[in-house]
Amino acid sequence: MAKGLPKRTENYSEWYNEIVKRADLAENSSVRGCMVIKPYGFAIWEKMQRALDDMFKETGHVNAYFPLFVPKSFLEKEEEHAEGFAKECAVVTHYRLKANPDGKGLVVDPNAKLEEELIVRPTSETVIWNTYKGWIQSWRDLPILVNQWCNVVRWEMRTRLFLRTAEFLWQEGHTAHATREEAVEETERMLGVYARFAEEWMALPVIQGTKTASERFAGAEDTLCIEAMMQDGKALQSGTSHFLGQNFAKSFDVKFVNKENQLEYAWATSWGVSTRMMGALVMAHSDDHGLVLPPKLAPIQVVIVPIYKTPEELAVISETVDPIVKELKAAGVIVKYDDADNQRSGWKFAEYELRGVPVRLGLGSRDLENGTIEVARRDNLTKESVAIEGVVEHVKVLLDEIQANLFDRALKFREENTHIIDTWEDFKTQIERGGFIMSHWDGTAETEEKIKEETKATIRCIPFNSITEMGKCVYSGKDSARRVVFARAY
């Protein structure tokens, strides 16, 4: 339960780790750097998947699956891409084990060395574009709008559950187009899908923008992103969409005959979000009592806990609860009636609070006499008595209110912790306090790197809605046309 849970203000990192573990979302695996996503945590991820998958299909995309293993030669074909991922790759060199001649355990069979090493996919652009070469001959074959749900491996040295693990789950979209304009439009469209999912489902306000050249995806011409603020003031990149130009088509010789009967290279995009979104969900909304979940992503939206002393009392309460459960289910609400006798009602209240269930209904003999039921909200920890007859309609409205309240609360927090800064001294002072900083930047990679070296702050994005406003770079003093978002980040 939440007893002894670290406070956010005292140790944010420990608070996060403890919530993930105590709310039964995930735990560290015996495999270094990897995690076990537990059933309750995976139920949240499944709801994320379902919502996103529906959005992808609404925009014309279909799912497919590509190999886990990427030949090393594929990765080498796109030079920038290879350089960007080389240090994170897990490499398969042999295909067989054998009994140890010393009689203890197993050893790698030296005779089973692969002719070419295989990379456990860190991302799938190379293996997918090698495949697309056989799919694309004419403009009539385009566009190809494919997504895959899978796992990837990026060998991290310092890991944290959901936020950074050696293996994680994600989706990756990979599309091919006949024109540059179509590919750019696709890149922007899919970022919009991510932003809508973050705000409407996760109740997480995000800033949409463009990454600087040094922060782009390896092999991309342009990277768009959504950035969210966590409760410690740090940024979390919550989704990216990449315009790949013709880079991968050229690397894998993917050409097509266009409408003018001329041969040209296809245009590409890729885009993805991962189980890192689970970390964002925890850090954006939760409190010192435990997990707080937006109703749209909660595995249990409403829990009903009977308060009783005897089996006879429970039987009477259950008669009242049964039609409430049926009505809520009929209304599309995910409800659980917890009448198990293995724990007392007080323990259950604390446990469901810790696990972030949005609404809890408590019903005892005294409530039955009064014709009321206790309704507790997880978002603001308030309680009220509601007439039993009207509780279903009340709960339906309440779930929408909680969803909206979580978004409004997170948006207010971001606005209160976003600062317009014009001097370097003020910048250094504010970055220690946290939050987003809106400052001018001279557009050079050198200045960007110097700011990162001296403050650990990075340019999170150049916002789409950034207004042209001439000023001086906060670091170099050179001319600048707009402000960008600086922050320390996960």
N, C-alpha and C positions, 0 to 999 in steps of 0.2 A: 504494500500500500504506500501512500504518499508520505507516511511518517518517516522523518529523517531525510527527506528529499532535499538536495542542496538548493539554495536560493539562486535565482538567475543573477541577482546583483552581486553575489559573493563569488560564485564560480560558474560562469556560464557554460563552459565546456563540460564540467562534471555534471551540471544540471541536465544538459542535453543527453549525455551518455546514459545517465541514470533513468531518465524518462523512457528512452528507447528500450532499455532492458526491462524496467519494472512494468511498463505498459505492455510488455510481451510482444514487441514489434520485431526485434532481432537480437542476435547474440553473436559474439565472436566465434569463429569456427576453429577447429584444431588445425586447419590449413592456414598458415600465416597470411594475414592480410585479407582473408575472405570472411564472409559472414553467412550465418544461417538466418534466413528470413522466416520468422515463425508464422503460424497460421493467421493470427490476428493482423500482423503486419502485411502478410501477403494478401489478405482480404481487401485491405486498403489499396494495395498496388493493383489488384484485379479490377477494382472500381475505376481507378485511374486509366488502366488499359482500355476498359470497356468504353469509357467516355471518349477518350482520344481516338480509339479505333472507329467509333461511329462518326466522329468529325472527319477523319481521314477519308472514310468511304463516302461521306456527303460531298467531298471535294473531288471524287472520282478516282481515288487510289484503291489499289488492291494489294493483298498480302501475298508474300512469297517467302521462300527460305533458301539461303545460300550457305555454302560450306563454312564450318568453323575454322578450317585451316587455309592459310594463304601462302602459296609458294613464295619464297624469299625474292625470286626474280620479279614477281608481280609488284611487290612493294618497291623494288628498285627502279621501276619504270617511270615513276613520277618523282623526280629528284627532291622537290621541296617536301612532298608528302613523306617520302622515306626518311628524310632528315628529321622531320617533325616527330615521328613516332619511334625512331630507332632505339632510343634509350628506354622505352617502355615495353618493348616486345618480349613475350615469352616464346622460346624457340624449341621446336621438336627436332631432334637430331637422329633418333633411333626409333625403330618400330617394334622392338621385341626385347623381353627380358629372358634370363635363363637362371637356373639354379647356380648359386655360388659354388665354385669348385671346392671351397673350404668347408662347404656343408652348412653355412649360415646364411639363410635368407636368399634374396635375389640380387642379381647384378645385371647391368646393361650388357646385352650381347654385342660385342664389338663387330661381329659379322652382319649385324642388322642395321648398319648405318645407312641413312637415307641418302640417295644421290643428290637431292636438293633439300635443304632445311625447310621446314614448314613453320610459319608464324601463326600462333593462336590469335585469331583476329582481334586487333585493337579497334578496328572499324573496317567496313567492307567495300569501300570504293573500288579497290583494285580488283578483287575477285568478281564483283558485280559488273564492272565495265569490261572485263575480259569476257564475261558471259554475254553482255549486250552486243558484242561484236557479231555474234551469230544471230541476234534478234533483229538487227537494224540494217536494212538495205535501201529503203525508200522513205520518202517523207510520209508515205501512207502508214508506215510502221510507228509513227510518232504522234503524240507523245507517249512515252512509257512512264507510268505513274505507279511505282512499286514501293511498298513498305515491308520491312520485316521486323518481327519481335524476336529478340534473341539475347544472348549474353555476350559480353566482350571482356577481354583481359588487357589491362594496362598495369604494368608492374610498378605499384606504388611502394615507396619505402615507409612513408608515414601514413597510416590509415585511420579512418574513423567511420563508424557504422553509417551506412547510406551515403555519406558525403564524399568519401574517398576510399574505395576498396579495390583490391587487385582484380577482382571479378565483380561485374555488376550487370544488372538487367537494363535493357533499354529498347527503344524502337529506333530504327534508322530508315529514313525515306531516301530513295535514290531515283531521280527522274531524269529522263532524256527528252530533249526538245529540238524542234527544227530551227528555231530562231533564238537569238540572244534575248529579244524582248519577252518571249514566252518563258524562258528560264528565269529571267529577273522577276517577272510577275509571279511565278511559282514560288520563288524564294520569299518574296514579300507575303504572299498568301499564307504560306505555312507558318511564318512567324506570327501572323495574325491569329491563326488557329491556336498556337501555343499561348498567346496572350489571353485569348478568350477562355481557354481552359483554366489558366492560372487564376483569372479574375472571377469567372462565373462558377467554377467548381472548387478550386482551392481557397477561394476568398482571399487571394493574394494579389495585391496591386503590383504591377510591374511597369518598368520603363522600357520602351522599345527603342532600339537604336542600332547603330553600326559600330562594329569593332574597329579599332585602329589597325594599321597594317601589321604591327608587331604582335597583335593579339588575334589575328585571323587564324582560322583553321588551316593547317598545313596543306597546301595545294589549292586553296580557294582564291578567287579574285576578290571576293567580298564576303564578310560574315556579318549576319544580323543576329541580334540577341535580345532576350528579355532579362532584365536584372531586377532582383527583389531585395528588399532590406529586411534583415533579420533583427530580432529584438535586442541584440547587442550592438546594433548599428553597422554591422558588416554586410557586405553585398554577397549575394549568391547568384551566380549565373544559372538561370533556370531553364534555358532552352536556347538552341542556336539553329540558324538556317543559313546555308552556305550557297552562294553562287559560284560554281566551279568553272564557269566559262567553258572552253574547249580543252582544258588541260588534260583531263583523263581520257577524253575521246582521242586526242592526239597520242597520248602514251600507249593506248591500246588499239589504235588504228580503227576507230569506230567512225566510219564514213557512211553517208547516205546520198542518194540522188534526190536533189530538191525539185521543187515545182518547175524550175527553169531548166531541168534536166542536166544540172551541174552537180559535180561531186563535192561535198563539204563535210566537215566534222560536226558531230552532234554537240548540242549544248547541254550542260549538266547542272543539277542541284543535288544537295544532300542536306538532311535536317534530322535532328534527334533530341529526345529528352530521355532521362534515365531515372533510376531509383533514387538519384540525388533529390528528386522532387519530394520524396518521402521525408528527407532531412529538412527540406524547406517547410513542409507542412508542420513538423514538430516545432521548429525554431520560430516560426512566424506567429503562432497562435497560443502555444501552451503556456502554463503558468506554474506557480510554485506548488500547486496541488496535483500537477500531472499533465497528461495529454489533453489538448482541446482540439476537437475535430469539427470541421464544417459538416453539416448534415449530409450534403450531397456525396461525401466520400466516407461517411461513417459506416462501418460494417453493421453496427447496431445503431439505429437512429433513436429508438425509444426503448427503454427497459422499464418493466413494471415489477416492483418488488413488494410482495405481501408482507404485512407486519402482523404476526400472530403468535399465540402461545400454545394453542392446542390444535390437533388435527381437525377438530370440528370448526374452529374459527377459519382455518385455511380453506376448508371446503366451501364455506359461505362466501369468503372473499373471491375464490376461484369462479364461483357462479357469476359474480358481477364482472370479473375481469374477462371472462371468455368472450362475450359479445364485443367488448372494447378491442380486444386483440383482432377479432375477425374484421371489424370495421376499419381498423388501422391498416391491416393487410390489404383489404379491398381498395383502400385509398392509395396504395403503393408505398406505404410506410414500412420500413424494416423494423419489426418489433420483437422483443424477447420478453417472455414472462418467466421470471426466475423464481420458481417455487421450490427449488432444491432445498433439502433440509440439512445440507452439509455445512452451512455457515449461517450465522445470525444476520438479520436484516441490516444492522449497523455496519457490519463488515462488508456486505454487498454494496451499500451506499458508497463507502469509501473506495471500493474496488472499481466500480463503474465510473466514479469521478476520476480516478487515476487513469482509466483507459479512455477517457474523453467522450463517453456516450453523451450526445447533445441534450437529451431530455430524459429525466427519470421520474416515473410516477410511483408514489408510495401510497399504499392503501391498507388501512387497519380497521379494526372493529369500530373504533370511535368515528373514523371517517364515514363508514357505512351508515352509522346512526345519523350523521349530519348530511348525508347525501353528497359528500364532497370527496375529492381525491387531491393529494398533494402533488404539485407539479414543480420540479426543480430544473432550472436551466444550468447547463454546464458552462456556458460562455461567461456569465456574470455571477454565477453561484447564488442566484436569487431563488426564492421559493414562494409559491402562492397556492391557495386552496381554490379549486375550480369545481363547479357542479359536475357530478358524474355524467349527467345527461349530455352535457356540451363539451366533454373533454376531447373527443375525437376532432371536432372542428377547431377547438382551441390549439391542439397539438399541431395540426397541419399549418395553421397560421404561424405558430411559434417557431417551427422549423425554418420557415422562410425568413422570419425575423432574425434568428440566430445566424443564418447564412449571411444575411446582409450586414448584421452587426459586426461580425468578424472581419468582413471586408472593410467596413467603415473604420473600425478600430485600427486595422493595419495601415490603412491609407493615412489616417490622422497621425499615426506614429511616424510614418515616413515623412510627411510634410513638416512635422515638428522637428525632425532630425535631418533636414536638408538645408544646407547653409550656402549662401552666396558669399564667396571669399575672393578678395582682390589683392591681398598682399601675401608674400611668402611667409612672413612671421605668423600671421593669422592662420595660414594654411597648416603650418607645423603644429600650432597649438590645437586647432580644431580636429586634426586627424587623430590625435591622441584621445580625444573625447568620443570619437566614433561618428557615424552618420555619413551621409552623402555630401560631397562638396561640389558645388557648381562653380568652376573657375575657368578662366581663359587659358588656352594652350596654344603654343605657336605652331603646332602641326609637325614638329620634328621628332623623329625617333630618339634622338640624342636627349632632348629635354624630357621626354617620357621616361627614359631609362634613368636619368638623374633623379627625377622625382621618386621613382620606385626605389632606388638605392637608398635615398636619404630618409624616406618616410614609410616604406613598404606599401604605399598606396599606388593603385593602378588606375588607368582610365577604364572604367567599366563599359562605357559606350559614349558615342556621340548621338544624343537623342534625336529622333526623327522630328520632334516638335521644337528643336532648338532654333531660336529666332536669331537672325543675323544681327549681331550687336558688336560693333567694333570696340576693342579693348586691348589691354596689354597682358601678355602671358604672365601668369602668376609666378613663374620661376625665372624666365629669361628676360622678361620685360619687352619682348618683341611684339609686333602687331598680331592680333588675333581677331577672327571674324565671329567666333561664337564660343559659348561655354560648353564644357564637357563634364561628364560625371566622374569624379574621383572617389575612391573608397578603398579601404582594406577589404579583402574578400576571402571567402573560403575556396 
